[in-house]
Amino acid sequence: MRHANKQDKDAILNIWTQCFGADMRYQNILTANNYPLEDTFVLEVNDQVVSILPLLPIQWQGKGEVRKGRYVYGVATPPQYRGKGYSSKLMKEALSMLKEQGEDFAVLYPAEEGLQDFYAKQGFVPCGAQIESDVDEEEQEAWLDAVDDYTDAGWELEPIESGKEYEEIRHALLEKGCKEQGGDGYFTWTAEHYAYNHNEAGYYGGGLCKICIDDEAVAI
């Protein structure tokens, strides 16, 4: 196990493409700022990269303290190397090394419910839940009508122009929300991560937007 270097870029992109279907346009997003490749760990067997583990820097800010941690993102092993325990070995060794370096925690969101058992074996425990719902065409129209109502009332829906703007607005809103509602704290990312979020949203045909009242962002 070792930290990835520039010479591993092609191998990492190849694994990412095999496991997540990343086309050339998405590969360009992954390499635009060398993020998240710069925070990736690899497991090598016979001089061949067989498993990758991006561990992205993340911080928990709350109640006067800042705790450093890592977000587990895009664990991947190509089909031909699966079933040998490579991902488990890589995660165990990488997280152990980061703990020795002073990292306080690791957090993740499994892409599939079936992965929960895998991560439980690595020592992860549930700490939250995600609520999802399907929206049919009729509901979409109702939401669009509601947006029109808010617009008529003076609200403005505007695109977020950059990762830096997204970072600044998100931080300000979360800090304000914690103070007003007695929240315990919130996660913050690196500037590279916000830039990556901004580019990724565009890749999927979406975007990052802000709702403004009197030129002040009140939601993202």
SEVEX-24178 format. One record per atom (N, C-alpha, C): residue in one letter; x negated, y negated, z negated. Coordinates in pm, whole numbers. Atoms other than C-alpha are relative to their C-alpha. Layout:
REM residues N
 residu     c1     c2     c3
      a      X      Y      Z
...
***
This chain:
REM residues 220
 residu     c1     c2     c3
      m    -84    118      0
      m      0      0      0
      m    -88   -124      0
      r     76    125     -2
      r   -128   -347     83
      r     90   -112     53
      h    -69    115    -54
      h    -16   -697    169
      h    -26     -6    150
      a     16      6   -145
      a     44   -741    541
      a    -94   -113     39
      n     84    106    -54
      n   -200   -944    750
      n     40    -27    145
      k    -38     42   -136
      k   -190  -1107   1095
      k     -7    116    100
      q     15   -113    -92
      q   -304   -787   1263
      q    118     97     -6
      d   -115    -90     15
      d     12   -611   1137
      d    126    -53     69
      k   -121     64    -51
      k    254   -848   1314
      k     73     88    100
      d    -66    -81   -104
      d    324   -625   1617
      d     63    125    -60
      a    -53   -121     63
      a    370   -315   1401
      a    125    -32    -82
      i   -115     40     81
      i    607   -499   1165
      i    120    -33     89
      l   -109     36    -91
      l    812   -644   1452
      l     58    124     67
      n    -47   -125    -61
      n    832   -299   1611
      n     92     75    -95
      i    -84    -68    100
      i    968   -147   1288
      i    129    -78    -20
      w   -119     83     21
      w   1206   -440   1239
      w    101     21    115
      t    -86    -19   -117
      t   1339   -391   1594
      t     65    137     -2
      q    -56   -136      7
      q   1382    -15   1550
      q    111     11   -104
      c    -93    -18    113
      c   1567    -50   1220
      c    115    -99      0
      f   -103    104      8
      f   1762   -374   1265
      f     44    -54    136
      g    -43     41   -133
      g   1787   -417   1641
      g    -37   -142     37
      a     38    138    -28
      a   1602   -750   1655
      a    -48    -15    144
      d     45     25   -136
      d   1572   -879   2012
      d   -113   -105     -2
      m    113     91     -8
      m   1298  -1112   2137
      m     32   -135    -62
      r    -37    130     57
      r   1491  -1424   2034
      r     -8      4   -152
      y      7    -11    146
      y   1522  -1299   1677
      y   -144     18    -46
      q    142    -16     34
      q   1158  -1193   1673
      q    -70   -135     -4
      n     59    133      1
      n   1070  -1552   1758
      n     36    -76   -127
      i    -40     63    126
      i   1266  -1667   1451
      i    -85     57   -114
      l     81    -63    104
      l   1076  -1417   1236
      l   -143    -51     -2
      t    141     40     -8
      t    742  -1548   1357
      t    -18   -152     11
      a      8    145    -20
      a    826  -1921   1391
      a    -90    -66   -103
      n     82     57    107
      n    675  -2010   1054
      n    -77    111    -74
      n     62   -118     62
      n    520  -1667    988
      n     75     43   -126
      y    -84    -34    115
      y    811  -1614    748
      y    120     78     53
      p     49    -55    127
      p    916  -1366    618
      p   -120     95     11
      l    110    -94    -18
      l    620  -1175    763
      l   -112    -22   -101
      e    111     29     91
      e    376  -1351    531
      e     24     56   -141
      d    -33    -55    132
      d    557  -1208    227
      d     38    148     10
      t    -32   -141    -23
      t    572   -851    359
      t   -114     90    -48
      f     94   -103     39
      f    402   -546    211
      f     19    120     93
      v     -8   -115    -90
      v    321   -239    419
      v    -62    123    -66
      l     60   -128     40
      l    250    127    354
      l    -62     61    124
      e     75    -50   -114
      e    -12    275    581
      e    -38    146    -23
      v     38   -141      4
      v    -66    645    653
      v    -79     31    126
      n     88    -30   -114
      n   -355    752    877
      n    -10   -120     94
      d     16    125    -75
      d   -405    389    987
      d    125    -41     76
      q   -127     33    -65
      q    -38    368   1090
      q     96    -58   -103
      v    -99     59     90
      v    214    133    926
      v    129     80     13
      v   -117    -89     -4
      v    503    363    831
      v    120    -56    -77
      s   -110     57     75
      s    713    142    602
      s    -34   -145    -33
      i     22    141     31
      i    759   -231    540
      i     95    -45   -110
      l    -79     50    113
      l    888   -425    240
      l    -22   -151    -16
      p      8    145     25
      p    943   -803    260
      p     50    -30   -142
      l    -36     42    136
      l    947   -945    -96
      l    -11   -152     -4
      l     -1    145    -19
      l   1050  -1308    -62
      l     -1    -73   -133
      p      3     78    125
      p    965  -1564   -333
      p    135    -64    -29
      i   -125     60     43
      i   1268  -1680   -528
      i    -15    -42   -146
      q      8     46    138
      q   1316  -1872   -853
      q    139     -9    -61
      w   -122     21     77
      w   1583  -1877  -1120
      w    -21   -124    -86
      q      9    123     76
      q   1640  -2223  -1263
      q    124    -13    -88
      g   -114     14     88
      g   1856  -2261  -1569
      g    -39    -27   -142
      k     19     31    142
      k   1875  -2405  -1917
      k   -144    -35    -34
      g    133     52     29
      g   1541  -2578  -1896
      g   -115     93     31
      e    109    -92    -32
      e   1343  -2279  -1770
      e      3     38    147
      v     15    -47   -138
      v   1214  -2161  -1434
      v    -69    135     -4
      r     58   -135     -1
      r   1149  -1792  -1376
      r    -27     42    144
      k     40    -41   -134
      k    961  -1659  -1075
      k     38    146     26
      g    -34   -137    -34
      g   1078  -1350   -894
      g    -12     24    150
      r      3    -36   -142
      r   1116  -1177   -559
      r    136     55     42
      y   -121    -54    -60
      y   1410  -1101   -334
      y    -39    110     97
      v     32   -115    -86
      v   1392   -757   -173
      v     81    -12    128
      y    -68     34   -126
      y   1472   -812    194
      y    -53     85    115
      g     40    -71   -121
      g   1466   -582    495
      g    -95    116    -21
      v     80   -122     17
      v   1316   -261    354
      v     23     88    121
      a    -19    -75   -124
      a   1252    -49    662
      a   -108    105     20
      t     88   -110    -40
      t   1102    285    762
      t     56     57    129
      p    -50    -55   -126
      p   1129    408   1124
      p     53    142    -17
      p    -62   -133     12
      p   1340    722   1178
      p    -99    115     -8
      q     95   -111     -4
      q   1038    941   1251
      q    -80     18   -129
      y     75     -9    126
      y    888    867    908
      y     89     11   -123
      r    -90     -4    115
      r   1197    891    691
      r      2    138    -65
      g    -10   -126     73
      g   1257   1158    428
      g   -129     41    -69
      k    129    -32     61
      k    900   1143    299
      k    -26    -84   -126
      g     15     81    120
      g    956    894     15
      g    -87   -123     18
      y     90    113    -24
      y    755    618    182
      y     56   -132    -56
      s    -60    125     49
      s   1000    334    102
      s     -4     -8   -152
      s      1     -4    147
      s   1025    442   -262
      s   -141    -26    -53
      k    139     17     43
      k    647    462   -296
      k    -44   -145     18
      l     39    137    -30
      l    597    123   -131
      l     63    -98   -100
      m    -68     91     91
      m    857    -49   -349
      m    -55     11   -142
      k     51    -21    135
      k    729    105   -671
      k   -135    -67    -19
      e    135     54     12
      e    368      4   -607
      e     -1   -152     15
      a     -1    144    -23
      a    446   -344   -474
      a     59    -75   -118
      l    -63     67    113
      l    681   -437   -759
      l    -87     10   -125
      s     90    -16    114
      s    436   -301  -1014
      s   -114   -101      9
      m    108     96    -20
      m    160   -517   -866
      m     47   -142    -29
      l    -51    135     21
      l    379   -829   -869
      l     30    -25   -148
      k    -24     14    144
      k    478   -766  -1230
      k   -130    -31    -72
      e    131     25     61
      e    110   -755  -1323
      e    -47   -143     30
      q     39    136    -38
      q     71  -1090  -1144
      q     89   -106    -64
      g    -81     96     73
      g    339  -1250  -1361
      g    139    -25     53
      e   -138     16    -48
      e    660  -1217  -1160
      e     97     52   -106
      d    -93    -33    107
      d    962  -1202  -1391
      d    110     99     39
      f   -115    -84    -38
      f   1224  -1017  -1186
      f     -2     27    150
      a    -26    -26   -142
      a   1331   -867   -854
      a    151     14     14
      v   -144     -4    -22
      v   1679   -897   -708
      v     26     34    146
      l    -34    -38   -137
      l   1854   -765   -396
      l    150     15     14
      y   -139    -34    -31
      y   2188   -710   -225
      y     -2    112    103
      p      5   -112    -94
      p   2222   -364    -65
      p     84    -26    124
      a    -73     21   -125
      a   2324   -381    300
      a    118     95     12
      e   -107    -99     -4
      e   2540    -71    252
      e     22     55   -140
      e    -33    -54    132
      e   2719     75    -48
      e    -79    126    -30
      g     73   -125     19
      g   2537    404      7
      g   -143    -19    -47
      l    138     27     43
      l   2205    236    -70
      l    -10    -27   -150
      q      5     33    143
      q   2303    163   -430
      q    -71    110    -80
      d     68   -110     71
      d   2187    507   -546
      d   -151     -6     21
      f    144     10    -29
      f   1852    458   -374
      f    -65   -106    -88
      y     59    109     79
      y   1791    126   -549
      y     12     26   -150
      a    -12    -35    142
      a   1917    260   -882
      a   -119     86    -43
      k    115    -84     31
      k   1637    516   -866
      k   -128    -81    -12
      q    117     88     10
      q   1393    225   -831
      q      6    -89   -124
      g    -12     77    123
      g   1518     75  -1157
      g     93   -119      7
      f    -92    113    -12
      f   1770   -178  -1024
      f    135     34    -65
      v   -131    -17     63
      v   2098   -228  -1211
      v     95   -105     55
      p    -97     99    -52
      p   2421   -402  -1095
      p      3   -125    -88
      c     -8    125     76
      c   2437   -767  -1194
      c    101    -97     60
      g    -98     89    -61
      g   2713   -908   -974
      g     79     75    105
      a    -83    -62   -102
      a   2965   -842   -700
      a     28   -103    109
      q    -35     87   -111
      q   3056   -982   -361
      q    145     27     40
      i   -139    -13    -40
      i   3415  -1049   -263
      i      9    -26    150
      e    -12     14   -144
      e   3495   -997    104
      e    147     11     41
      s   -136    -12    -52
      s   3812  -1039    308
      s     -2    -21    151
      d    -15     18   -144
      d   3914  -1008    672
      d    103   -111     24
      v    -89    112    -32
      v   4076  -1314    826
      v     58     22    139
      d    -61    -21   -131
      d   4329  -1261   1105
      d     19   -135     71
      e    -10    120    -83
      e   4403  -1509   1382
      e     96   -103    -60
      e    -98     91     59
      e   4708  -1655   1206
      e    -61    -76   -118
      e     65     64    115
      e   4503  -1724    891
      e   -105   -100     46
      q     99     93    -53
      q   4230  -1884   1100
      q     65   -131     41
      e    -71    120    -44
      e   4481  -2124   1250
      e     42    -84   -121
      a    -40     71    122
      a   4605  -2212    900
      a   -119    -74    -60
      w    120     64     54
      w   4250  -2285    788
      w    -39   -121     84
      l     34    112    -87
      l   4187  -2504   1092
      l     95   -118    -22
      d    -97    106     31
      d   4508  -2697   1016
      d    -38    -71   -130
      a     41     58    128
      a   4381  -2746    660
      a   -120    -92     18
      v    116     85    -29
      v   4052  -2882    795
      v     46   -133     59
      d    -54    123    -59
      d   4251  -3132   1001
      d     60    -90   -108
      d    -59     78    109
      d   4441  -3238    689
      d   -108    -71    -82
      y    108     60     77
      y   4117  -3296    499
      y    -67   -112     80
      t     61    103    -86
      t   3973  -3488    795
      t     85   -126      0
      d    -90    115      3
      d   4280  -3711    802
      d     -8    -74   -133
      a      9     61    133
      a   4226  -3772    429
      a   -137    -65    -25
      g    129     67     14
      g   3874  -3904    492
      g   -118     92    -16
      w    112    -94      8
      w   3668  -3585    468
      w    -64     13    138
      e     71    -18   -125
      e   3404  -3528    733
      e    -78    131     -2
      l     75   -125    -14
      l   3262  -3196    852
      l   -114    -26     97
      e    116     32    -82
      e   2908  -3240    983
      e   -101    114     -3
      p    106   -104      0
      p   2627  -3006   1089
      p   -116    -39    -90
      i    124     21     73
      i   2326  -2968    864
      i   -113     11    101
      e     93     12   -111
      e   2038  -3072   1084
      e   -130     79    -17
      s    129    -67     21
      s   1745  -2890    922
      s      3     82   -128
      g     13    -77    122
      g   1636  -2643    660
      g    -28    -88   -120
      k     33     91    110
      k   1501  -2930    451
      k    126    -68    -53
      e   -125     62     43
      e   1839  -3104    446
      e     86    100    -76
      y    -76   -105     67
      y   2007  -2776    352
      y    -53     23   -141
      e     62    -21    131
      e   1760  -2726     66
      e     38   -112    -97
      e    -26    114     87
      e   1813  -3076    -73
      e    147     -5    -45
      i   -143      5     34
      i   2195  -3063    -59
      i     37    116    -92
      r    -33   -117     82
      r   2217  -2710   -200
      r    -49    -17   -143
      h     58     17    133
      h   1986  -2791   -491
      h     82   -103    -80
      a    -75    105     70
      a   2176  -3110   -578
      a    138     48    -42
      l   -135    -48     32
      l   2518  -2940   -564
      l     -2    104   -112
      l      7   -103    103
      l   2412  -2642   -775
      l    -38    -60   -135
      e     39     65    125
      e   2243  -2860  -1034
      e    118    -76    -61
      k   -117     75     46
      k   2552  -3081  -1058
      k    107     96    -51
      g   -101    -97     40
      g   2783  -2778  -1076
      g    -30     66   -133
      c     39    -62    126
      c   2586  -2620  -1358
      c     26    -94   -118
      k    -20     97    106
      k   2601  -2939  -1562
      k    149    -20    -30
      e   -142     28     18
      e   2973  -2992  -1505
      e     78    121    -50
      q    -76   -120     33
      q   3086  -2631  -1547
      q    -70     91   -100
      g     69    -81    100
      g   2834  -2502  -1799
      g    -60    127     56
      g     60   -118    -61
      g   2670  -2262  -1556
      g   -134     35    -60
      d    126    -45     57
      d   2372  -2055  -1663
      d   -121    -41     83
      g    112     33    -86
      g   2159  -2144  -1364
      g     26     42    143
      y    -17    -33   -140
      y   2100  -2077   -997
      y   -135     37     61
      f    120    -40    -71
      f   1850  -1935   -749
      f    -44   -109     97
      t     56     88   -102
      t   1621  -2152   -538
      t   -105     76     80
      w     91    -67    -91
      w   1408  -2052   -242
      w   -112    -94     42
      t    106     83    -55
      t   1099  -2179    -63
      t     54    -80    119
      a    -39     80   -116
      a   1119  -2444    210
      a      4     86    126
      e      2    -89   -117
      e   1030  -2172    464
      e    128     82      9
      h   -122    -81      0
      h   1334  -1971    358
      h    119    -80     51
      y   -112     82    -47
      y   1575  -2258    414
      y     -9    -26    149
      a     18     17   -144
      a   1427  -2318    758
      a     40    127     73
      y    -37   -130    -58
      y   1469  -1947    832
      y    152     17      1
      n   -147     -6      7
      n   1834  -1960    715
      n     64    -84    111
      h    -55     92    -99
      h   1899  -2255    943
      h    -11     58    141
      n     20    -59   -132
      n   1752  -2083   1248
      n     81    128     18
      e    -74   -125     -8
      e   1918  -1749   1170
      e    149    -25     22
      a   -142     33    -18
      a   2263  -1910   1144
      a     29    -31    146
      g    -18     33   -140
      g   2220  -2047   1494
      g    -10    123     89
      y     17   -123    -78
      y   2104  -1709   1626
      y    130     80      4
      y   -124    -77      7
      y   2429  -1546   1511
      y    121    -77     52
      g   -110     74    -59
      g   2635  -1812   1685
      g     74    -89    -98
      g    -64     83    101
      g   2718  -2000   1368
      g    -83   -123    -28
      g     76    117     37
      g   2567  -2287   1180
      g     18    -31   -147
      l    -13     47    138
      l   2525  -2461    847
      l     64   -138      6
      c    -74    126     -3
      c   2769  -2743    778
      c     15    -57   -140
      k    -26     68    126
      k   2834  -2997    505
      k    132    -74     10
      i   -122     79      9
      i   3160  -3157    395
      i    -35   -127    -76
      c     37    128     60
      c   3117  -3526    320
      c    124    -84    -30
      i   -100    102     35
      i   3333  -3784    146
      i    -77   -128    -27
      d     72    128     14
      d   3217  -4144    181
      d   -151     20     14
      d    141    -26    -35
      d   2889  -4017    331
      d    -75     81   -106
      e     65    -84    101
      e   2819  -3798     25
      e     39    146     21
      a    -28   -142    -18
      a   2788  -3420     72
      a     59     57   -127
      v    -66    -58    117
      v   3033  -3246   -163
      v      8    152      9
      a     -2   -146    -15
      a   3005  -2892    -24
      a    -82     37    123
      i     73    -50   -116
      i   2802  -2681    219
      i     61    132     44
***
